[in-house]
Amino acid sequence: MPFNRAQRSWVYRAAKDIDNTVAFGSTRDLKPGGSILFVNTAFPTLGKDAVKCPPVVIGENSANNPFTTHSFFNISGMSFGAISKPAVKALSYGAKKAGAWMNTGEGGLSPYHLEGGADIVFQIGTAKYGVRDKDGNLSDEKLREIAAHETVRMFEIKMSQGAKPGKGGILPAAKVNDEISKIRGIPIHTDSISPNRHPEIENNDDLIDMINHIRKVTGKPVGFKAVLGDKTWLCDFLTIVNKRGKQFAPDFITVDSADGGTGAAPMSLLDYVGMPIHESLPLVIDSICKAGLRDRIKVIASGKLINPAEVAWALCVGADFITSARGFMFSLGCVQALQCHQNTCPTGITTHNIKLQHGLVVEQKSTRVANYIKNMAYEVGLIAHSCGVRSPRELTRRHARIVQGNGTSIMLADIYPDIYPDICAVNTKEKN
Ligand SMILES: Cc1cc2nc3c(=O)[nH]c(=O)nc-3n(C[C@H](O)[C@H](O)[C@H](O)COP(=O)(O)O)c2cc1C
């Protein structure tokens, strides 16, 4: 735990670009409730009829510089600090090779994020690392400097993350070296604890103001990341967006799962707070559809979506993109030693101890990162074709079934009926 051998092995093999077929039969127990199954058709899509995923545009009518991307599988926020210099570099080069984006996490933008030339989502955490003035407030000047990098494509306000809702980032003193303290603008060798929320965002209006302020200053798409708790909050937020006008909407919402990962978090929050993605993702998509904002807000899903079936499930539900953190750590060679907070990671991914980083050879690992993305796209494509559609973005709630407690399965569309199929299918522009 948290990931079993079968889940990890798939990522290792995909990253090494070696054969990912397995023998004898499934190791999954399909009896308990919650397992995913896909609805294969009698007449699968032939290779010659398959199509590439169409590009998706984020911030099409709101930002001066909308972001267009093909990749539905991207790298979730992990700060430079939580992860090491060679890890950030390998992710940057790997994402570039595969045409995916990488999220900076809340630790600011380092030269290593920029080095590989990948598309970047800059995350603004509650301590505003990298974009704070001397008093710790958001600095427009620094925001403009970050936005001036062409490869910084979007800005994400971190409201919360699944592993520790209601708690800010934690970077233990052992990991705050000279370079990290400079990039973050904080004292060296001192615990770096960010506030448990943005002090200036007290309510939905404040959040909408912040989104629009950052979009105005940077000219780039802006969204926020949160783990859902209170079901009514999102509806209230969307109602206020509609009152103020569609143009005030965020360009995307990243929904993180209660069982998301982290570099360091208290166990009570890690294990007991927040909603899991299988419950929150349909709720978020449906709330946005009901509010009539599906054409404005893209949805990014994260939380243990590291293998093709989980990614395909999220696309079926209606996510536009899936991001992963720990999946990419596995592609870098993570062995799940569970020491991310101790600066002793044996694989060099979450340590700044240079001796432990020797095995993390950027060139080799960046290829593994790219292979992981490539093989993910390929195998989600296999599921799509088995279901009779031409590409992963054509998967809908009619293509997945969920095994119930009594062992029988129900179609996703029956559990969560598409409310406005035409709008819900905004990510399937090229429908059959
Ligand atoms: C080492 C590590 C560092 C992380 N740092 C951040 C961060 O800075 N900001 C953030 O929003 N989430 C952070 N996360 C959470 C991930 O971005 C992601 O939301 C979560 O792990 C779920 O995805 P996964 O199950 O694919 O790992 C971090 C996760 C890990 C494992």
The ligand as an ORCA input file, in Angstrom:
! r2SCAN-3c Opt
* xyz 0 1
  C       6.060     14.166     -3.333
  C       4.769     14.860     -3.602
  C       4.703     16.247     -3.593
  C       3.502     16.905     -3.828
  N       3.457     18.272     -3.853
  C       2.306     18.910     -4.149
  C       2.268     20.334     -4.266
  O       3.265     21.033     -4.112
  N       1.067     20.894     -4.567
  C      -0.060     20.153     -4.780
  O      -1.109     20.699     -5.065
  N      -0.036     18.801     -4.675
  C       1.116     18.174     -4.387
  N       1.131     16.808     -4.348
  C      -0.120     16.071     -4.644
  C      -0.177     15.633     -6.120
  O      -0.043     16.731     -6.982
  C      -1.487     14.903     -6.465
  O      -2.563     15.804     -6.339
  C      -1.772     13.698     -5.592
  O      -0.625     13.006     -5.231
  C      -2.702     12.722     -6.300
  O      -2.113     12.172     -7.447
  P      -1.387     10.721     -7.440
  O      -2.302      9.788     -6.742
  O      -1.215     10.414     -8.898
  O      -0.104     10.879     -6.729
  C       2.326     16.145     -4.086
  C       2.392     14.750     -4.098
  C       3.585     14.101     -3.877
  C       3.620     12.597     -3.921
*
